[in-house]
Amino acid sequence: MTSDDLFGPVIHAYTRAQALADGVLRDITAQAQAHRFTIPAAITATAWVETVQWNPVNGDHDDEESRLFTVLDTLHRKIRQIAAHEATNRLTFTVDVIPNSPDDFTTQPVELIAHVGPGDTAAPVLTIMRPIDD
């Protein structure tokens, strides 16, 4: 018995490759490899805007490279923290982010979800998202 037998033929499919091409996902594989992630990685546009995007008009005290470093470093530390205690393909973590606005240096906690699941070829991929993206 196939899924078509149960549910009928697929009416529409939206692939990870399409989401990357459309900008719904942003490829961060190269940066993730620097944090010892070994699978393709992406972050949703919403998570990017709320945690990584930086307008240089707001000052040079922050930038997108360091903000993405913080997201990936926080995730890596969270994984190491729980790895010995539980096996999961999904976890929630919080990143403290300086708002992307001028003269605001007070960090704000932003909740993110990291999910490892099959990509377009069924090989595992990492996606970082906001809870509203799920």
Steps between C-alpha positions, in 0.01 A plus 500: 500500500637842406416845633314564173276204583414661834495869417490526120761662278703798620326818392784736579851468642732780610859382527780626719688600183202715398485657847869587476455645151195701611674640810265325742814321623853637505794260458743524793683172439846658468461694825355195678799289397720739697301389807554131418157440347543236230168517318350772277353781708248775434321767697151627425455855376309586818773368727762681289320835529441465874844370603762559229407788271682821585464846351845669504321835546437380858872508573807286465465342844340195337490328159331202333807278516531531878125471549487176298803378696303558821200301371714206391720509810196506728348206312825304512530552878135394548558182301809416705306567819218257421685243285590278793145500635264472207483417133283736303472644154345824625585741777411846615767748597517868583741755357559840658491754217569872488199653320563613142433864583715804572623567854341186646762288675269300729495135397166331448444122521379345175374141498611282209440141399764278344367203306689221326297308246507372146574744221401467136710184459406356842852578630493687831496881504492757778242778504501784751165675534277709719205322665261682265681342202419150612 
